[in-house]
Amino acid sequence: MLGAAMVTSLLTVSFDIKEKMGKELRSYGANLVVLPGEGEYISQFKATHSSIIGYVPFLYFNVEINAKKIEFAGSDLEAARKMNPWWHIEGVLPEPKEVLPGINAANKLGLKAGDMLSIGDKSFKVSGILDTGTSDDNRIFISMENAEQISGKTGATLVQVSVLGDIDEVIKYLENNGYKVKKVRQVAESEKALLDKTQLLMVLVSFFVLCAASLSLFSTMITGVLERSREIGLMKALGCGNGRLSAIFLAEAGIMGTAGGIFGYFVGLLLAQFIGMEIFDMQVSIKPEVFILTILISIVVATVASILPVRSAISIDPVVILRGE
């Protein structure tokens, strides 16, 4: 039962944790960058793959301001902020007639929140200062509509895509739709490695717990064989074959495995909820497949642990045992 409880709790947490940790890791930003397959710009990005949970198009262009070349980035800034929640903004997100310069670009032009910035014949208010610690600090962010008007370009230079699931499958999907795709390796590979290591840890813990449970059941069965050696000898003397004798002990092991699996499953659910709340700060969901896996694993462990005791039982010589030797 204890072994089944541990297996249930770790399986339940493991199935949930991959999806929920993946969502948490999406706060590190997009893990794919999509580029135009043909031409310079993506006029309209269409992606319906179930693993794509968000995307934001960006239009990059350069403008000379006060004899200084500044890179601009047009985008849906609300969506960009959601895609990159670690952005730190001193101020607010820009309205249609406002801009959001990165901290380096602001220092280069001597800008602060509330200042006015002239771009050609248009004037924009600085809504705030963006600090990301990345190359975005060198850019000035502006709405996509204003970016297209100022640059005279239509479409996106690239699209940042956030994928939750099999990233390689999404790459193939996008490439089949005519796009060029680059993996943001720092994010994608670190995410995959972390999730894989977390699941490997849970598998190893489950394995060693099952080994301990198997040894416990083995000692129980071997003790039962020794205690019932006279009964076994009498059964064999009365004509009970090795096959039927083996079936009796294996059935007993199967019943213990099934009973332990059922009780252990419900104990494991409680343990899984405790682990989820205390360690991962989340509630885990009940998955029917975990119940089936727990019962099957419990029966298999019980059966494997009974093989040597069964061999010991069928090797008993009834003549020797009934003589009391």
N, C-alpha and C positions, 0 to 999 in steps of 0.2 A: 504494500500500500504506500509506504514512504517513497519507494522508488518510482511508482506510478505518479504520485503527487508531484515529485520533482520534475519528471518528464512532462507532465501536463502543464505545470507552471512555466517551464522554460520554452516549451513549444508555443504556448499561447502568447507569451511575451515576444518570442522570436518572430512569429508571423506578423504581429502588430508593429513591432519595433522597426522593421525594415521600412514600412510605409511611413510611419510617423517620424522616425529619425530622418528619413529622406526629405520630408516636408520641412523639418527643422533646418536641415542643411541647405535647403533652397534659399535661406536667408543670406547665404554667402554670395548670391547673385546667380546669373545665368550660367549654365554649363555647356551651351552651344552657341556658336556665332554663325549665322547664315549669311552667305554672300551671293550676289547675283550670278546665275549660271551663264547668262549671256547679257551683254550690255554693261552699263555702269551702275544701274539702279534697279532696285526691286520695286516695281510699280504697285503691286498689291500682293502681300504675303498671305497665302492660303495654306493652312495646315490643320488637319482634323484628326491627327493621330491621338489616340486616347492617353498616351504617356506625356503629351505636351500640356503642361498646366499653365503656361503663360508665355507671352512673347511681346517684345517692344521694338518697333522699328526706330532707327536713328538715321538722320541725314547730316553728314559732316561736310563742312565747307569752310573756306578761309576768307576772312575779310580784313582789310587793312584799316586800322583805327589809330589815328595820331601817329602815322608812320610806323606802326607796329602791326605785324601780321598775327592775327588772333584766329584760332580755330573755334568755329561755332558748331553746336550739336542741336539739331531740331528733333523733337520727339514729343510724345504724349508724356509730359513730365509727372503726372500723377501715377501713371502706370510704371514709369521708370523708377519712381520712388518706392513703389510696392515691390518691384523686382529687386531693388537694392536697398533694403531697409536700414542698412548700416550707414547710408548717407547722413551726414550731419549738416544741417542747414541753420545758419544764424539768420533768422528771418522767416519768410514763408515761401511756399512754392509760387512761381510767377503766374499772373493772370495773362490774358492774351496780349496786352501791351506792355509786358514786363519781361525782364531777363533774369537769369540766375547764373552769375559768373562763379567759376571755381576760384579757390582762394589764391592760387598763383596768378591767374588771369586778372583778378581784382587788384592784386598788388602791382602787377605790371602796368595797369591803366589807372591806378590810384582811385579805385572805386570802393564805395561802401554802401550799405543798405540805404535806400532812399534817394541815391544819386540818379541823375539822368544820363543816359548813354545814347549818343547819336550814331546811327548806322545808316549812312547814305542820307537820304532825305527823311528818314524816320527817326523818331525819338522813343526810347524805352526807359522805363523806370527799373532800377535795380531792386528786386524784391527781397533779396537776401544774398548771403555768401555761402557757397557750397564747399565743404571740406570732406574729401573721401580718402585721401592718402594714396590716390592712384593718378593715372594720367588725366582723369576727368577734371582734376584741379586746374589744368591748363586751358580748359574750354569754357565757353560761355553757352549756357543752355537756354533754349528758346522754344516756343511752341512750333509744331511741325508746319502749321499754316504760315506763320511768319517766316520760317526758315525757307520754305519753298518760294515765297515772294521775294525775299532778299537775294537768294542764290540763283533764282531763275531755273531751278531744277525741280523735277517731280519724282517722287518716290523716295526710297531709303537706300542709303549706302550699305547698311547691314541691318540685320535683325538679331537681337539677343533673344535666345530661346531657353526657357527653363523646362527641363525634362525630369520627370519622376518615374523611374522604371528602367527598362533596358535601353540605355543610351545608344548602343550600336544599332539596334533595330530602328530607332528614330532617325539616325544618320542615313541608313539605307533608304528609308522612306523619303526623306527630304532630297537625297541625291537622285532618286527615281523621279522626283517631281521637277528636276532640272536645276536645283540649287547646288551651290558649293557650300560645304559645311566644314567648320573647324571646331574641334573640341577644346573647351577651356580646360586644359589638362590639370591645372592646379586644383580646380574645384571638382571636376568629374572623377579624376583618379583618386583623390583623397577621400571623396565620398564613398566610392566603391570599396576602397581598402578598409575604411572604418566600418562599414556595414558588414563586409565579409568577416572581419576580425571579431566583431560582436557576435555574429551568428556562430562562428567557429568556437568561440569561448563557450557559448551555451551548449553546443553539441558535445564538447569535451566534458563539461560538467555533467551533462545528462549521461554520457557514456560511463564515467567513473561511478556515478550514483547507481546506475544499473549493474555495474560490476559488483559493487558492494551488496546490492540486493540479491544478486545471483549467488554470491558466496553465502549469504545468510540462508537463502532457500536451500542451497546445496547441503549445508550443515543440518538443517531441519529434516530434509529427506533422508540423509544418510543415518541420522539418529533414529528416524522412524523405521528404517530397514533393520537396524541393529536391535531395536526394541521388539520388532515383530518377526524376528528370525525364526522362532519356533512355529509361529502361525504360517509363515511362508514355507517352511519345511513340511508342515503337515499338508498344506494345499498341494505342494508338488508331489507328496507321497500319495495323495488321493487322485492324482492324475491331471492337475492343473498345468497346462503347458506354459512355456516361456512367453509366448505371444500374449496369452490372456493375462499372465502375471504382469507383464510390461504395461499392458493396457490399463490395468487397475492403478498402477502408480502414476502413469502419465495422465490418466483422467483426474486423479487427485491433484496433480500439479496444475493441470488445466483449470480446475475449479478454483484453486488458490490464486492462480494468475488472473482469472476473470474477476473474482471477488475483490482481490487487491486492486485491480485496474479500475473497477467501478468506484470503490470507495476513494481510491487515490485520486481519481479524476476530480471529484467534488472538493477534496481537500486542496488539490492543485489549483483549482479555479480561485479559491480564496487566497492562496499564496501568490498567484499571478497578479491578482488585484492589488495585493500589498506591495509586491515588487514594482508594479507599474506606477503606483502613486508615490511610493517612498523614493524610488531611484530615478524613474523617468518622468515623474509628474504627469501621468496620464492614466486614463482608465482603459483597460484592455477589453477587447470585444470577445464574446464567446463564439468559438468556431467549432461546428459539428465534426469537422474532419479530425480535430485534436482528440475527441472522445474515441473515435474509431482507431486512430493510431495508438492511443494509450492502451486500449484493450489488447490490440494485436501485439504490441511490444511486451506487455505484461505476460501474455500467454507464451510468446516465444522465449522470453527470459526464463519463465518457470519451466518450460519444456527442456531448454538447454541445460539448466541447472539440475535437472532430474536424470540426465542421461547416465552419469556415473553411478548414482544410487540405484537406478534400475538395473544396470549391468551387475552391480553387486548383489542385488536381490535374486536375479535369475541364475547367478553362479553358486548360490547356496546349495550345498549337498544335503538333501533331506535325511539321508542315513546318518551323517555325522551330527547334524543338528538335533535329531530326535533321540540320539544316544546320549546327548548332553555333553559331547566332547568339544 
